[in-house]
Amino acid sequence: MRKTYLKQLMLFSLTVYAACPALAYANTIRVERHVAGKNKGHRLEVTGTVSDNFGNPLFGVSVTIKETGNSVTTDKDGKYKISAVEGDILTFTLNGYLVKEVEVKEALLNVSLGESQKRQAATPVLYGEQSTVTNLQSTSTVYNTDLIKVPVAGINNALSGRLAGLYTLQSNGRPGADGTSITVRGNAPLVLVNGIPRDYPSIDPEEIESVTILKDGLSTVMLGQQASNGVIMITTRKGEAGKQRISLTAQAGLQSAIKLPKPLGAFDYATLYNEALANDGKAPRYTAADLNAWATGSDPIFHPDVDWYSTILKPNTTFSRYNLNTYGGGNSTRYFLDVDYLNQSGILRQDDERNTYSTNTDYKRYLVRTNIDIDITPTTLLNLNLFGRIQNGNQPGGVSASTAIFTTGTTLSNFGSNNVFSQLASIPNNAYPVFNPNGSLAGTSDYQTNLWGATTRSGYFYNSSRDVSADISLKKTLDNVTKGLWIKGLASFNTSVSENIIRTKQYAVYKLASTNPDVYQKFGVDGQQVNLSTNTGQSRNLFVDFSAGLDKTFGSHSLNTLLKFNSQSAQTSNQIPMIFNNLSARVDYNYKEKYLAEVALSYSGLNRYEKGNRYGLFYGFGLGWNVAKEDFLKDTKWLNALKIRANYAYTGNANAGYFAYNQYYVTGASYNYGTTPTSMGGIAEGTLANPHITWEKANQYNIGIDASLFNNKLSVAADYFNNENFDLVQTRGRNSALLGTAYPLENIGISRYSGVEFDLKYSNHVGNFNYYVAPNVFSLQKIIKYQDEIGRPYPWMERTGQREDQTFGYVADGLFQSQAEINSSAKIQGYNPVPGDIKYKDLNNDGIINELDTRALKNNNPIWFYGLNLGFSYKGFDFSALLQGVQNRYVYVSGSTEWAFQNNGLGQAFEQNLGRWTPATAATATQPRLTIGANPNNEATSSYWLHDGSYVRLKNVELGYTLPKGITGKLKLASVRFFVNAVNAFTLSAYDRVDPEVYGSGYPLQKVVNAGLNVKF
């Protein structure tokens, strides 16, 4: 499978790269009748108006006669005039819009241009923008036009594969809880929304203008103690001057689970169960009559064969989202308003005839955002941003007949969909029927969780969370003092609260003990529904910011300065607020946009460190050279831009714990006092205090090249980074239990993160056929340089020098094939192997297999992440696709969905267990021999269960069609677009038995196939 996967990937890559130059050369080809001098008519003075899809005139559109190169530009009203010959081809070009070619047939020619992604003249950076020409920071940005193509609930899921330096992992598919974890160059980044710390991954893409990742230290150092881990910077949309524009999008689709476990039917299960008993030297459990009943299906009550996955799970379910946004304004006031509703259903079946409430894993979200800009005076700008969100989630009770009534102290993992999927992976098909002949829920003394009962008759959980935020800022330009000087003040507040409403209940299950008459044995009780509510989370965040800037040009010299102070107070539940104070500054300079320099620093403090040790100074600087602006390259037509940049930054990361510098005392053992013993609670010393704990630190280095070629058709960005993270907070490994309490967190560890990044985009057009190809790739190596670990007798056991996500275990050497092989091999400490057991390598050659033979199982090579975004548009049709993949990643499989007959023999068995070792299948076996319950040798952590987790996924694909302007104009509409798209459409993986992201007994990843309509007014 691995070879097939690699061949397919290589073939696809070669096809893409072969196609690009071919399409580029095709740009010179035209149908013969349009060649200059053929089929030409008389000369015309062609006039017209160029507008966007809303009918707004477009200024600065280049109108070019393709045959001669003569061109004009539209004025502020979108009008143009050009002398052409009938039959000429006019090319209309404007950055941010699709190129359109139109044949001249008459003197009046009005044209409408569709939007595309702009070549940005400015790059989003922390607290503002910088010219793309002079920017020295390492950043990557994705814009609204790409984000809205992905039918997902969380914006994190829309970023996969789009940005070099960013890696996403979706480890849960449950609606409302399917948020993707994100790392930037290997770290969990800080999230900023409009420059304010605020983690809102579940927002709709329609309200987002751009998402930028800040990757190197120079781009983040102004954040001080929050700078080391990178930043995800979300910028929301704003209003624009002009008439009101309205956009309405309605979409709906179907979701289906990807790669569910494949349990064995009852006959195969029973056959393998008897085999496992024989391997353990025990008598068979199932008779020939039992096996025949399962083979024929003749006795569904006493010999059930229930496919629980198809019984409990729907083959597909629905997804829908509706969005309405509008923007516009005049010279003094501009506005943007966005309203969004999302409804995502779960995949659990329900009993609608019995219940008046939902027991599915449903999720609903309501969003509203409004951003308003008001010019109070020509030099004073007021900005007000308001955001509100309501999220409602649902789950089944998920309890068994013997489960205790839910209380506020009960662990949620024992309830809800977590427990349903855990039981799905554990209960065999022959455990019990769904229902007894009298309609009651079936069960036994061993299996008191009836899965239908746990899903539909155990009540439900309902979670509701509410978020409100308000940002207000006032900016004053002071050109009357000195040109380019400005000041700004900002205040922001947001609050979040989450509540669980608990309506679980118990249910009884029954076993048909005998017939004629029917006699049932009862387990559990039919309880009353619990009626509880708990506050599961509450947070408040206050952020204030004051800044001043000066943007000046002195002849050939340009200087941009920024001075800023901000303070953040973040409180969670009843904890003491965490307060960050930060004074920072940035200066960037360039000479003729040719020689570039930037310096940034921060003096940052956190109240969770001891007084006198709360503040630190952080700094960074960068240099750059725009080579393409040198005189010796000025006549190089194919090179539009070439910039070399390098920077260094010393950054911090606050990982302080909860006031760890204080010594705390906790409840200890009880003591009896008095002649009549009375128990008194004791007090014990808690984890030792560390008054010297401080922030983690990093030395971050970055070298990069940016280039633009062939009239900006091809853009290239390449980076190399090397970051040393030190003073990492860890607990020392060389410790002693004689201390009597836990050791504190200390600044001990050192790690090195390094890698390369490549980001390319090629875009062009052949007539009205516009296309683009945008691959990106980056590597990441995370190596532990030092950690305070215990002394180990052999170097292969050491954690220092290994990758951070390393797995340590035994090195499997196949399966024992005979007793003679066992006798001649190293002895396994505490275990007597038999043929069919896993054989391990004796690394120290002492003749004994024990913990001294465990070693690192993964190689230390970098992990490679890549994405390929491509698309085209032609005559109203548009197509886009996104491939995302990972190389040199690992998947470790274990537990109830991998090993047969877990839980002391009560567990399930799966298709892969058919590949177990037997004397007859010794040469082809893919699994060790079967046993009942846990096997300490075969289930030990080892390379046997570690697989290549490399994969490539068709993450997103979309096909759209926009109605011609002639039709929408008659309907008094700006545009009408129909589209179909999909998420997680197809996956190729090196180890294809499980999904590479979600495997085991978790809620499965979902594939979404979606269709929708967008109407602009």
N, C-alpha and C positions, 0 to 999 in steps of 0.2 A: 504493500500500500504506500509505503514511504517513497519508493522509487517512482510509482505512478504519480503521486502527488507532486514530486519535484519536477518530473517531466512535463506535467500539465502547467505548472507555474512557469517553467522556463519557456515553454512554447508560447504561452500567453504574453510574457514579457517581450520576447523577440518579435511577436506580431505587432505589439504596440509600438515599439521603437522603430520597426521597419515601416510602419504606416505613417509615422510623423513626417519624415522627409518626403515621402511619396506625395502626401497631401500638400506639403509646402510647394513642391514643384508644380503640382496641379494648379496652383494659383495663376500660372501663366497661360493656362489653356482656356480657350473660348470657342464657342460654336462659330463656324466659319462665317456665318452671315453677319456677325458683329465685328469682323475685322475691318479696320479703317479703310474706307474707300469702297466698300461693298454694300449694296442695298441701302445707301444713304439717301435721305430726302433733303428737303430744303432747310435752311438755317432758321432757328427759332430763338426768340428771347424767352427762355424758360424762367418762370417765376413760381413761387409757392411758399408754403409754410411747413416747417418741420416741427412736430410735436411729439410728446410722450404718450403713453397709453391713456393718461387722463385728459389728453387734449391740451396740455399746457405747452406753450411754445418753448423750444429749446434753443438756447443761445450758444454760439460757438461751434455749431455743427459744420464740419468740413464737407463741402459739396464739390466733388472732383469728377471731371470728364475722364473716364478711364483710359480712352485711346490717346488723349493728348496731354493729360496731366494738369490741364488748366483747372483752377479751383477758386472758390469763393467761400465765405463763412457767413452763417446766418447771424442776423442782428438780435437785439434783445427781445424782439417780438417773434423770433423764429423764422423770419422771412429771408429769402435769398433771391438773387437774379443772376443768371448766367447765360451766355450765348453758346448754343449747342446746335448740332445738326440732328435732324430726325433720324433715329436709329442709334444715336450715341448711348452709351451706358453711363449713368450718373451713380457715383458711389458716395453714400452718406455715412460719415464716420464721426463718432463722438465717444470719448472715454466714458465707460459705464453703460454703453448701449450697444446692441448688436449691429454689426455692419449690414447695410442694406444696399443692393444694387438694383436700379430701376432703368428700364429702357425709355428713352424720350420718344413719345408719340404725339404729344401736343404741348402747347405753350404753358398750360397750367398743370403743375405737378406738386401736389401736397403729399407729404410722407409722414408716417408715424413710425417711430423707432421703439423696439422692445428693449427692456432693461437687461443688462448683464452685469457681471462684477467689474467694478472700476479698478483701473490701475491707480493705486492710491498715491497721491502726491505727498501725503503726510502719514506717518506711522504712529498709531496709538502707543503712548508710553505712560508710565506712572504719572498721574496728575496732569495729563495733557497730551499734546502731540508734538512730534518733531518731524522735520523734513526728511523724507525718505533718502534724499541725497546725502544728508549730513549725519544721519543717525548712526551711533556707534554701538548700540545695544543689540543683543540677540533676542529677537521677538518673532512670533508667528501669529497671524491673525486669520480668522475665518469670519465671513460676513453673512448677513441676513439671508441672502439669496441661496446659500448652501444650507443653512440651518433649517429653513422651512420645508425642505424636501423630505425630512425624516419624521415619520409619524410615531413619535415617542412622547412619554410624559415628562421626562427629565432632560434638561439641556445637556447634561453630561453624556447621555447616550448618543447625542447628535454629533459629538466631537470625535468619535472614534475614527482613527485613520486619516484625519484631515490635517494634522499639525505635527511637523517634525519636532521631537522632544517631548511629546505628550503620549502617555500610555493609559489605556482604559481597560478595566476588567469588570464585567458584569457577572456577579456571582449569585444573583437571585433574580427570578423572573416574576415574583409576586407583584401584582399591580399596587402601586403606591410605595413599594419597597424595592423596586427594581433599579434604583439609582446606581449608576456605574461609579466605581472608585477610580480616581484619577491621580496620576503622579506626573510631575514635571521633572525630567531628568532624574527620576528615581525617588523624588520626595513628594509628600502630600502638601500641595500648595495652599497658600492663603487665597481666599476668594474675595474679590472686591466688586461691588456693583456700583457703578458710577463713582469709583474712587473710595467707597466706604466699605469697611469690613462687614460682609454680610453673606452668609452661606445660603443661597437660595437656588439649589439646582433644579427644583421643580417649578420652573416658570416656562411660559410658552415662547417659542422662538419668534413669533411675530413682533414681540415688543423689543427684541434685541437688534441693535445696529451692528455690533461686532463682538466677538470674543477673542481676546488677545492673551497669549501666554508670555510672561516675562521670564526668561530662562536663565540669564546670567546674573552675576552679582551686581554689575553696574546698573542694570535695569531695576533692581529691587533694593539697593543699599539704603535708600532714603527711608525704608521701613524699619531700620535698626534691628531690634530683637525679633522682628517678624520677617526678616529678609532672606534667610538662607535657603528656604524650601521652594522658591519660585512663587509666581503669582498667576492666578487666572483672573483676568480683568474683563468684566462684562460691562459693556456700554449700551444703555437703552436708547431707543429712538427719540428724536425730538421733532417738534413742529417745524414747518417751513413756510415762508411767506408765499402766498398764492391762494387761489380759491380752494375751498374744502375738497379734500379727496377722501373717498370712503372705499374700504376694501372689506369684502365679506368672503370668508372661506368656510365651507362646510365639507367635512370628510368623514367617511365611515369605512370600517374594514373588519376583517376577520383575523383572529389570533389563533395560533395552534402551537402546541408544545413541540420542542425540538429534543430528539434523542432521549426518550423515556427508557428506563430500565426494562429489560425483557425477561419477566419471570417465567419459570417453567410451568407447564400444565401439570395437573395432578398426577397423571400417569408417569411422566418423566420424573417428577419430584419424588414420588413414592419409590420408583425404581432406584434412583440415586440414593435415597435415604437408606434403603436396605443395603446398598453397596457400602455406604459409609459405616453402617453398623457392623458389617462383616469385616471392614478394615480395622474396626476397633475391637474385633474379637467377640462381637455380641450377636445374638439371634436376630433375625429379621423382624421388623415391626408389622409389615404388610404382607398378607397372604396372596396367593395366586388369585383367589376370588376377589380380593380387594383390587388388585391390579386390573383384572378383567372388567370390574364395574367402572373403573375410571376410564379404561380404554373404550368402552362401549357407551358410557354416559347413561347407564341403565338405572342408576340409583342416586339421583341428584340430592337427596336429603341426607342419607348416611354416607354417601361418597360424593361430596360436592366437588366441583371443579369451576371455581369462580375466578374469572379474569378481573381482579380487583381494579386494575388501572382503567380498563374500559368501563367498569361499573361505576366508578367514582368520578372519573374525569370525562369531560366533554371533548369531542374531537376538535372543536373550535368554539370560539366565543367572540364577542364583539368589542370593537374599539371605535370611538367616535370623538370628534373634536369640532367645535364651532368657534370661530373667531371673527370679531368685528373690530376694526380699527379705523380711525379717521385722524387726519392731520391737516393743518393749514394755518392761516393767520394773515395778519397784515404787517405793516412796517414796525408797529410797536408791540404787538402781542402775537405769539405763535404757540400752538398747542399740538399735543399728540395724546390720543385717548385710545386705549386698548381694553377690550373685554373678551374673555376667553372662558369656554366651558369644555371640560374633558370628562368623558365617561369610559372607564376601562373595566370590562367585566372579567371575573375570574373563570377558571376552567373547571371548577367543582360543580357537580350536578346538584340539583335542589329537589325538594319535595314540595312543590307549590300547592298541592292539594291539601297538605297537612299543615303547612306553616304560613303564617301571614307576614313573615319577615324573611329577609334574605339571609342565607347561610353561606353564600358564595364569597369569594375573595374579591369583592367589588371595590372600585376606587373612583371617587368623583372629586373634581377640582374646579373651583371657581376663582377667577383672577380678574382684577381690574388694575390698570395703571394709567395715570395721567401725568404728563410732563408739560409744564407751562413755562414759557419764557416771556418776560415783560420788560420792555425798555421803558423804565420809569422816566429817565431822561436820556438824551443822546449818549451820555457817558455812564449811565447806571443801568445794570441789568439785574433783574430779579428772576431767580429760577425756583420753581416749586415742583417737587416730584412726590407723588402720592402712590402708594402701592397697598393693595389688600389681597389676601388669599385665604380661602377656606378649603381644607382638604378633609374629606370624609372617607374612611376605610372600613371595610367589613371583613369578618372572618367567621368560620364556624366555631362552635364551642370546642369540638375536637376531643372530647373526653371519653373515657371508657366507663363501663358499668361500675367499676370499683374505684374510680377516681374520687378523691375527696372534693367537697364543695370548694369552689374557688374563693380564696380570701385575698386580701390586699398583699399578703406576704408570699403568695404562691408564685412559683416561677412560671413565667408566661410560655416558656418553651415546651412545657408539658400540655399546653392547650393550643387551640387554634389550628391553622393550616400547617404549622411546624409539626405538630403531633400527627396530623392526618398523613402527611407525606412520609414521616418516619414509620408509621404503621403500614403504609402501602409497601414500603421496602422490606417489611419484616414478616407480614402475615402470608403464609403460603396459600395457594389456591384451594387446597383440600382441607383447610382449617374448619370451616363451617359454611353452610349456605347463607345467602343474604337474609332470607326469611324462612321461618318454619311453615309447615302446612297450615297452621292456624293464623298466619300473618304476622306473628310476633318476630322480633329480631332474634336471629340465631347467635349462639355463642357456646363456649365451653368453659370449664374451669381454667384451662390454660390460656384461652383466647377470650377475654372479657371485653375487648374492644371490638365491637361490631363496626366495621368501617362505614357502613351506611348510616348507622346510628351516630357515630362520631361526627359525620359530615352533615347530617340533616336533622338529628333529633337531640342534639346536645346544646341547643341554644346558639348564641352568637356573641361575638365581640364587636363593638362599634367604636372606632377611634375618630375623634374630630380634633383638628388642629386649626388654629387661626393665627394669622400673621398680619400685622399692620406696620407700615413704615411711612415716615414723612421726612423729606429732605428740603431744606430751604437755604438758599445762598444768595448773596448780594455781591456783585462785582462792580468796581468803580475804576474806570480808566482815567489816568491822571496826565493826559497829554498836555494839559495846560501847565503842569509842573515841568515835565520833561517827556518827550515823545517816547512811547513804548512802556511807560510806567503804569502799573495797575495794582490794586489791592482787592482781596476777596475774603469774605467770611462765610462760613457754612456751619449749619447745625443739623444734626440728624438724630432721629429716634426711631427705634423699632421694638416691637414686643411680640412675643410668640407664646402661645399656651396650647397644651395638648391634653386631651382628656380621654380616658377609656370608659365606656359604658359596658358593663359586664352583665350579660343575660344568659349565662351558662346554666345547664341543668344535667342531672344524671338520668340515666335510662337503664332499664333492666334488659338482660339477654337471657335466652332460654335454650336449653338443650333437650331435644326430643329423646327421652331415655328409653321409652318402650312404646309399642303400639297395641291397638285393640285391648283396652282403650288407650288413647294417647296420654302419655304421662310426661310432663316436662319438669326439668330441673331448672330452677331460677338462680341467676347470679346478678347481684346488684339490686338497685331499687329504682323505681320511676320517681325521681325527685321533682321538687318544685323549682321553678326558674329563679336563679339568683338575681337580685336587683341591686347592683353596686355601681358606683362610679368612682374613679380615681384620677387625680391630677397626675399625669405621667411626665410632665415637663413644663417649665415656665422659664422664660428668659427675657431680659431687657438689655438693650444696647443703646448707649448714648455716645454720640461722636460729635466733637466740635473741631473745627479746622480754621486756621487763619493763615493766609498766604499773601505774598507780594512778589511781583515779578517785574523785570525790566528786559525788554526786547529792543536792542539797538543795532543799527548798522552804521559803521564809520568808514565810508569809502568801500574798500575791499574787505573790511573786517566786520564780522557779525558776532554779536554777543547776546546770549539769552541766559538770564539768571532767574532762579526761583528760590525763595526763602519761605519756610513753612513751619508752623507749629500745629500739632494736633494731639488730641487726648481722647482715648476710648475707654469707656467704663462698661464692662460686660458682666452681667450677673446671671447666674443660672440657679434656678430654684431658690433655696434659702442660703446659698453660699455668700460669703463676702465678695463684693464685686472685684473683678480683675481689672486693674487700671494700667493702661499703657500711656506714657507720655513721651512725645517724640518731637525733637527740634531738628529740622533737616534743611539742606540746601543743595542746589545743583547749579552748575555753571557749564554751559557748552559754548564753544568758540569755533569759528572757522574763518579761514582766509580764502576768499574767492571760491568758497565751497570745495576747495581743493585739499587743504590741510586742516585736519579736524582734531579737536581735543574736548574732553569732558571730564569734570570732576564733580563728585557727589559725596556727601557725608551726612551722618546722623548722630545725634546724641540722644540715646533712647533709654527709657527706664520702665521697670515693672514693679508693682507693689508687692509681689509675692516673693521677692528676695529680701534679705535682712537690710535694715536701714544702714546706709553707708556702703552698700554693695548692690545698689539697684540700677545704677546708670553705667552705660558704656559708650565709647566712641567707635563708630563704624565708618568706613570710608571706601571709596573706589575711584578709579580714574581710567580713562581710555584714550587711545590715539587712533587716528585714521588717515588714510590717503586715498583721495579720489584720483586714481591713476588716469582714468579716461579723460580728465580735464586738463591733462598736461599737453603742451603744444605738440610733442612728438606723436600724439595719438589723435590730434584734432581732425585729421583727414581720414581717419579709419571709419568708414561708413557703417560697417557691420557691427561696430562696438558702440553701444549707446551709453553704457555705464560700467565702470569697474572700480570697486572700492575694497580696500584692504583695511581691516580694523582689528584691534586687540585691546583687551581691557583686563583689569584685575580689581577685585574687591575683597575686603575683609568684612564679613557679615555675621549676624547673630541669629539664634533661634531660641526663644524662651521655652524651656521645658522644665518648669520649676516645680511641678506638683502643686499641692495645696498647702502653702506656707510650710514647706518642709524644713525650714530653719528652726521651727518651734518643736519642743519636746512635748509629746502628747501621752496621756495615760488612758488606758482602756480597761474595760471590765475584765477582771481576772477570775481566778478560781474562787469557789465559795468555801467558807470556813464555819465550823460548828463551835459555838461558845456556850458556857454555862453548864450547871449540873443537869439541867434539862436542855439538851443540845438544841441550839437555835442557829439556823443557817444564816450567815451574813456574806453578802457579796464582797469580793475583794477587788482591788485595783492593781493593775500591772503596768509596767513601763511598755509603751508602744514602740513602734519603729524608731530607731535612734534618730535624733535630730542631726541635721547637717547645716550649721550656720554659714558654711563656706560655699554652699551650692550656688552656682551661677549659670549664665546662659551658655548654650552650646555655640561653637564658633566654626567659621569656615573661611578658608582661603580659596577663592574662586578665580580661575583663569579661563579666558575665552579668546580664541582667535577665529576670525571669520572673513569670508569673501562674499561680496554681493556683485552680481553682474547682470547686465541686460544687453541682449544682442538682437541683430536682425530687425531693426526698427521696432524694438521692444516686444517682438513676438515671443522671444525666449528669455525667461528670467531664471537666475540661478542664485541660490544662497547656500553656502557651506560653512559649517562651524566645527571646531574642535574645542571641547571643554575638559578641564581637569580640576576637580574640586577636592580639597582635603578638608573633611569635617573632623573637628577635634573637640576635646572636652565634652564628648557625648555622655549623656546621663545614663549610668548603668549601676547595677549592684555588683560589687566586687565578687569575683568567683572564689578567690582564696580567703575563705572565711571559716568560722568555727561555730558549731552549735553551742559550744560552751559559753558563748556570750549570753545566751538565755533570751534574746529577743532578735528582731530582724535588723539586718544591716541597712543603712540609709542609702538613698540614691546619691551617687557621686559623679563628678565630671572626670570620666576615665577614658572612654573609648575613642578610637581614631578609625575613620573609614575614608576610602578614596573612591569617588565617583568620577568616571571618565567615559568619553564617547565621542562619536562624530555624528553630524547631522547634514543631510542633503535635502534641499527643497527646490524642485524645478517646476516650471510651468511653461508650456508652449501653447500659444493660441494663434489662430489664423482664420482665414476665410477663403473659400472658393466661390466666387459669386455671392449668393445669399446663403451659402452653406457655411455657418460659423461653427468652429470646433475648438476644443482644448484638450490637452492631456497634462495632468499635474501629478507626477509621482513624488513621494517623500519617503525618506528612510532615515532611521537613526539607530545608533548602537548605544548600549549602556552596560557598563561593567562596574559592579558595586563590590568592593573588596574590603574586608576587615583588616586593617593594618595593625590594630592592637585592641585587645580586650583583656581584662584581668581575669584570666581563666585558671582553673586548677592545673597543677602540674600533670602532664600526661606522659606515659612511658614511651610512646611512639609518635613520631612526627605526623603520621597520617591521621592521628586522632585530634590534632590541634585545630581549633576554630579560627585562630589568627591566620591570616593569609587566604582564607576562603571567601567565597561570595556570600553576601549577607543572607540570601534565601537558601543556603545550603541545607541539604538533608544528609544526616549521618546514619549509617546502618551497615548491615552485612552485604558483602558482594556475593551475589548468587552465582553458582557455578553449575546451573542446570538442576536436574532431578536425579536422585539416586535411582539407578536402574536395577540393582541387584544387591543381595546381602554381601556378596564378595566385595563389591565396590564400597559398601559401608564399612566393612572390616578393614579395608586398606586406606581409609580416609581418616582425617582428624576427628576426634570424638567431640560430640556436641555436649557441652556442659549442662547437666540436669535434664537431658532428653536422650532417649534411645530411638534413633530414626529407623524407619523401615523403607523399603523401595517405594518410590513415589513422593517422598519428602524432598524438600528443597535442600540442596547441598550448598555449603558456603565455603569460601576460600579462607584458608588458614594464613592470615597475613603475616603473623610473626613466627610461623613455622614451629610452634611449640606443641603441636599435636592436639590442641584443644581449641574448640570454637567457643569463644566467650566475648565479653564486651571489648577485650583488647583487639578484636578483629573487626571492629566497626571503623568505617572511614567515610570521607566525603564521597557522595555518590554522583553529584553533578559536576560537570567540568566547569572551569573558571572562565570560559570564553564569554565574550559579551553576548547579551541578548539583543537580537535585531528586531526592530519594529518597522513596519512599512505600510504605506497606503498608496492607492492609485485612484485618483479622481479624474474622470473623463466625461466628455459630453459633447453634444452638438445641437444645433437648431437649424431648421430649414422650413421655410414657407409655413410658419405657424406651428410646426412640430418641434418639440425639444426633448432631448434625452440626456440623462446623466446616470452615472454608475460610480459606486465607491467600493473598492476592494481594500480590505484591512487584514493584516496578518502579523504573525510573530514567528521568529526562528530562534532555536536554541532555548526553548522554554520546556518545562517538564510538567507532567501530570502524575501525581501519586494517587493510586486507587487503593481503597481499603474499605473495611467495614461491611455493613449488612447488605449492600448492593454488589459487593465483590465476592465475598466468601459465603459459601453455602452453610445452612443449618446453624446459624449463630444463635445466641440466646439459649444456650443449653439444649440445642436441637429443635427449638420452636421456630427458628427463622426460615426465611424463604431461600430458594435457590434460583439461579438465573441461567440464561442460555450459555454464557461463557463456561459455566460449570460442567457442561456436557463435554468440554475438552479436557476433563480431568485425566490424570494418569491412571491407567490400568495395565496389567501385563500385556494386554492385546494392543493398547494404544501407546505404548512406551515411546515409540519413535516419533510420534506426532503430537503428544500431549502438550497443551498450552497452560494447564493448571496442575497444581500438585494433587495428590490423592485426596479423596474426600474423608472427612472425619465429622463426628457429631460435636457441636460446640466449638469452643476456641481451641486452636492448636498453637502452642507457644513457639514452635519452630517455624511452621509455614506462614504464620501471621506476624512474625517479627519484622521490624522495619528493615527492608533490604532492597537491593536493586531489582529484584524480581517484579516488584509492583510499581517501579518507577518507569514511566514511558515518555517517549518524545511527545511533548505537548505543542509542537509547531503546527500552525494552521494558517489558512487563508480563507477569509469569509467575504462573500458578497454582502457587505453590510447594508448598502442602500442602493436602490435602483428606482428610477422614475422616468415615466413617459408622459408628456403633456401635449395638449393641442390648444392653441389660442384661435378663436374664431376670427375671420377676416374683419378688418376695420369697417368694411362696407356693411356687414351684418350688424355689428355692435352699434354702429352709428345710427342705424335705423331704429334700434332698440333704446336709444338715448343712454347707452352705456359706454364707459371708457374701454373696457376689455372684458372678455369672458374666456376663462381657461379651464379646461377639463384635464384631470391628471389621474394617473394610477401610479402607486409606488409600493415598495416593499422594504422591510427591514429584516435582517438576518435571513436573506432569501436562500443562500446556499453556502455550504461549508465543505472545504477539503481539509482534512487533518491527517497528520502522520499516524496518530493512534485514533482511529475513527469509531471505536466502539462506544465512546462517550463524547458528549459535547466538550470541547476544550475549555470552556469557561464555567459551565454549571454542570456538575456531575455528582453522583451519589444520591442522597435522599432529600435534596433540597427542591424547592419549587422550580420547575424547569424553565429554561429560557424560552421566550416566545418568538415565533415568526409572525410578522404582521403583513398582510396584503390589504392594501387600502386604496380607495378611490375617492375623488373629491372634485369640488368645483370652486373656483375663485372668480368673483365678480367685482370689478372696480367701477365706481360711479364717479 
